[in-house]
Amino acid sequence: MLRRYLVPFKAHRCPQVLTDVLVIGGGVAGLRASMAAARYGDVLLVTKEKLSESNTYYAQGGIATVMQAQDSFESHIRDTMTAACGLGELAAVETVVKEGPDCIRELLEWGTNFDREGDGALSFTREGGHSAARIVHALGDATGRELAMSLGRRARAHNQIEILEYTYVLDLVTFEGACIGAIAWQKKRGIFLILARKTLLASGGAGMLYRETTNPAVATADGHAMAYRAGAIVRDMEMVQFHPTTIYIAGATRALVSEAVRGEGAKLIDKNGHRFMPDYHPSGELAPRDVVSRAIVAQMARTHSTHVFLDARHLSEAAFRDRFPGIYQMCMSFEINPSKQPIPVHPSAHYMIGGVVTDLLGRTNVANLYAIGEASYTGLHGANRLGSNSLIEALVFGKRAGQDAGERLSDDHGQSLVAPRLTADIPPSPRTELDTADVRSSLRSLMWRNVGIERVGPRLEESKEIIAFWSRYVMDKIFDAPPGWSLQNMLEVCALIAASAAFREETRGVHYRTDFPETDNAHWQKHIDLCVTSPLPILTPVGS
Ligand SMILES: Cc1cc2nc3c(=O)[nH]c(=O)nc-3n(C[C@H](O)[C@H](O)[C@H](O)COP(=O)(O)OP(=O)(O)OC[C@H]3O[C@@H](n4cnc5c(N)ncnc54)[C@H](O)[C@@H]3O)c2cc1C
């Protein structure tokens, strides 16, 4: 049912743009990679909306890094491997932890304003699952905004980097097994071909696949979908992390209330005022995210409520406002004063752990294609992600991949970029049109209900069938604008998530099966790999 390309085209007839390195995505991963690659050649960075519209921009809590004397690499590695629940890849964890501090020092040199203590030293906070205060943050609770703005300024000023905003990438183009760039679309220009020697996929996450999410509208998993169509292996797609505390006000967007608020001592209480987290886990509110999310769901069910509350009344209004200015403003816009009233919260889809498999240089199994940031699977997070570990992963692997892509440009030095005689034909569809807006919203509800925080075999099977039904009507259509292409990508990736979730008959990390509530290392301490060329999921041992 899955076709190779979303639209028909003839590569040699398309309008063309040539570049040494194409970077798809302008979040922290794409920006950091562009800077590294631009030392070796021309970089074209494309984003589907304006540059600042990314998960990166909305990151609140901070970046995990070992830079204090009382902390250690071993401790950060141990915490990350513990959270990863047996699927963490030690080599990736060591790489990120050990190279992280240099990435932070670079950001400081480039003018990123991290928060500081009164004596001028960097300010560090602690988050759930971390055994030391090792999270640097900026603008109180707007770390992502500061990171996106400072990296964005630097990339825009670089004469080897060109940024094309409002440019939607539909597909990676492959020829003779290697990636040669991408098919893209702009409103004024229509469809065009970007020919590149190296392509870096930095297209971010998948939160929009779920009805409740902390992610902005751009996070529709386009990169996962296009890489899968191009033959890249995607791994552990069932691993979707839910954030326990997003503000819950009917009709309002699900804005995140950062884990750092719990790090600063806020407690979770139910509608009866009972502090329930110690009933579920000895670390209470600082237990790993999946544990807190499930405890909230259980407590909501127990108290017949749609939400619980985050109680930060131990902080004075001034203290809360100074430490969490963004969250303070957001709460106040709903007439909730967090120093006087508990904040209504419930869980939402937050971070896509599964992604395109890469090696330690960001390389995928498709020649000349790299994947970085949330679109990738390096093995750092395994089956669960420690808070504040993703921005540092994107920085470290963005830099590594950009540098490797740049260094390898000389492999084919002197060869000119020429579009091959490649034709993508798509026969017209005989099927009835479905209302795509309706399918999109029903799909997101289905994923939330059946492929969300708690999963069970029969409902996963039912979801696979419903997604396959919608796919039959949507996947063979030819759309002419991003909403249709995004829906096709969403259906494709939802099918991958549901298939992996049904296949993994155990509970591990963020993947919780009520019908298989135990972790089963004997059978399942393995990655689940999916590839378009393989009809069945492939089990890959950890560390191989
Ligand atoms: C609310 C929130 C708070 C968070 N807080 C933290 C935190 O405190 N610490 C932490 O470590 N992590 C945090 N995270 C996670 C972290 O922000 C992300 O994992 C990280 O920013 C991902 O970076 P990225 O560069 O991979 O992708 P993104 O920043 O999401 O960028 C993706 C880019 O790809 C582009 N793109 C996507 N599809 C296409 C397409 N088809 N064509 C062209 N361009 C495309 C988008 O336009 C965008 O530019 C948070 C996430 C959210 C949503």
The ligand as an SDF file (V2000), in Angstrom:
LIG
                    3D

 53 58  0  0  0  0  0  0  0  0999 V2000
    7.1640   22.0290   25.2130 C   0  0  0  0  0  0  0  0  0  0  0  0
    8.4510   21.2830   25.1100 C   0  0  0  0  0  0  0  0  0  0  0  0
    9.3910   21.3920   26.1120 C   0  0  0  0  0  0  0  0  0  0  0  0
   10.6070   20.6930   26.0320 C   0  0  0  0  0  0  0  0  0  0  0  0
   11.5590   20.8840   26.9970 N   0  0  0  0  0  0  0  0  0  0  0  0
   12.7660   20.2800   26.8660 C   0  0  0  0  0  0  0  0  0  0  0  0
   13.8140   20.5450   27.7820 C   0  0  0  0  0  0  0  0  0  0  0  0
   13.6600   21.3440   28.6960 O   0  0  0  0  0  0  0  0  0  0  0  0
   14.9960   19.9100   27.5990 N   0  0  0  0  0  0  0  0  0  0  0  0
   15.2160   19.0230   26.5870 C   0  0  0  0  0  0  0  0  0  0  0  0
   16.3290   18.4670   26.4850 O   0  0  0  0  0  0  0  0  0  0  0  0
   14.2500   18.7790   25.6850 N   0  0  0  0  0  0  0  0  0  0  0  0
   13.0430   19.3970   25.7990 C   0  0  0  0  0  0  0  0  0  0  0  0
   12.0540   19.1510   24.8630 N   0  0  0  0  0  0  0  0  0  0  0  0
   12.3740   18.2830   23.7230 C   0  0  0  0  0  0  0  0  0  0  0  0
   13.2540   19.0660   22.7560 C   0  0  0  0  0  0  0  0  0  0  0  0
   12.7910   20.3940   22.6700 O   0  0  0  0  0  0  0  0  0  0  0  0
   13.2280   18.4520   21.3650 C   0  0  0  0  0  0  0  0  0  0  0  0
   13.4620   17.0810   21.4440 O   0  0  0  0  0  0  0  0  0  0  0  0
   14.3020   19.0790   20.4920 C   0  0  0  0  0  0  0  0  0  0  0  0
   14.1720   20.4640   20.4990 O   0  0  0  0  0  0  0  0  0  0  0  0
   14.1830   18.5480   19.0730 C   0  0  0  0  0  0  0  0  0  0  0  0
   15.0370   19.2840   18.2620 O   0  0  0  0  0  0  0  0  0  0  0  0
   15.1280   18.9540   16.7160 P   0  0  0  0  0  0  0  0  0  0  0  0
   16.0960   19.9180   16.1500 O   0  0  0  0  0  0  0  0  0  0  0  0
   15.3660   17.5190   16.5370 O   0  0  0  0  0  0  0  0  0  0  0  0
   13.6530   19.2170   16.1640 O   0  0  0  0  0  0  0  0  0  0  0  0
   12.7410   20.5170   16.2060 P   0  0  0  0  0  0  0  0  0  0  0  0
   13.2840   21.5300   17.1250 O   0  0  0  0  0  0  0  0  0  0  0  0
   11.3480   20.0780   16.4440 O   0  0  0  0  0  0  0  0  0  0  0  0
   12.8470   21.0770   14.7210 O   0  0  0  0  0  0  0  0  0  0  0  0
   12.2290   20.3920   13.6560 C   0  0  0  0  0  0  0  0  0  0  0  0
   12.4000   21.2070   12.3970 C   0  0  0  0  0  0  0  0  0  0  0  0
   12.0460   20.3940   11.2750 O   0  0  0  0  0  0  0  0  0  0  0  0
   11.2580   21.1470   10.3890 C   0  0  0  0  0  0  0  0  0  0  0  0
   10.4290   20.2310    9.5890 N   0  0  0  0  0  0  0  0  0  0  0  0
    9.6380   19.2210   10.0140 C   0  0  0  0  0  0  0  0  0  0  0  0
    9.0500   18.6180    8.9700 N   0  0  0  0  0  0  0  0  0  0  0  0
    9.4780   19.2600    7.8660 C   0  0  0  0  0  0  0  0  0  0  0  0
    9.1980   19.1300    6.4770 C   0  0  0  0  0  0  0  0  0  0  0  0
    8.3610   18.2070    6.0000 N   0  0  0  0  0  0  0  0  0  0  0  0
    9.8010   19.9860    5.6220 N   0  0  0  0  0  0  0  0  0  0  0  0
   10.6390   20.9490    6.0680 C   0  0  0  0  0  0  0  0  0  0  0  0
   10.9320   21.1230    7.3700 N   0  0  0  0  0  0  0  0  0  0  0  0
   10.3530   20.2930    8.2550 C   0  0  0  0  0  0  0  0  0  0  0  0
   10.4500   22.0620   11.2810 C   0  0  0  0  0  0  0  0  0  0  0  0
    9.9670   23.1550   10.5320 O   0  0  0  0  0  0  0  0  0  0  0  0
   11.5300   22.4440   12.3170 C   0  0  0  0  0  0  0  0  0  0  0  0
   12.3030   23.4950   11.8050 O   0  0  0  0  0  0  0  0  0  0  0  0
   10.8510   19.8430   24.9330 C   0  0  0  0  0  0  0  0  0  0  0  0
    9.8880   19.7280   23.9190 C   0  0  0  0  0  0  0  0  0  0  0  0
    8.7140   20.4390   23.9970 C   0  0  0  0  0  0  0  0  0  0  0  0
    7.7040   20.3110   22.9000 C   0  0  0  0  0  0  0  0  0  0  0  0
  1  2  1  0
  2  3  1  0
  2 52  2  0
  3  4  2  0
  4  5  1  0
  4 50  1  0
  5  6  2  0
  6  7  1  0
  6 13  1  0
  7  8  2  0
  7  9  1  0
  9 10  1  0
 10 11  2  0
 10 12  1  0
 12 13  2  0
 13 14  1  0
 14 15  1  0
 14 50  1  0
 15 16  1  0
 16 17  1  0
 16 18  1  0
 18 19  1  0
 18 20  1  0
 20 21  1  0
 20 22  1  0
 22 23  1  0
 23 24  1  0
 24 25  2  0
 24 26  1  0
 24 27  1  0
 27 28  1  0
 28 29  2  0
 28 30  1  0
 28 31  1  0
 31 32  1  0
 32 33  1  0
 33 34  1  0
 33 48  1  0
 34 35  1  0
 35 36  1  0
 35 46  1  0
 36 37  1  0
 36 45  1  0
 37 38  2  0
 38 39  1  0
 39 40  1  0
 39 45  2  0
 40 41  1  0
 40 42  2  0
 42 43  1  0
 43 44  2  0
 44 45  1  0
 46 47  1  0
 46 48  1  0
 48 49  1  0
 50 51  2  0
 51 52  1  0
 52 53  1  0
M  END
$$$$
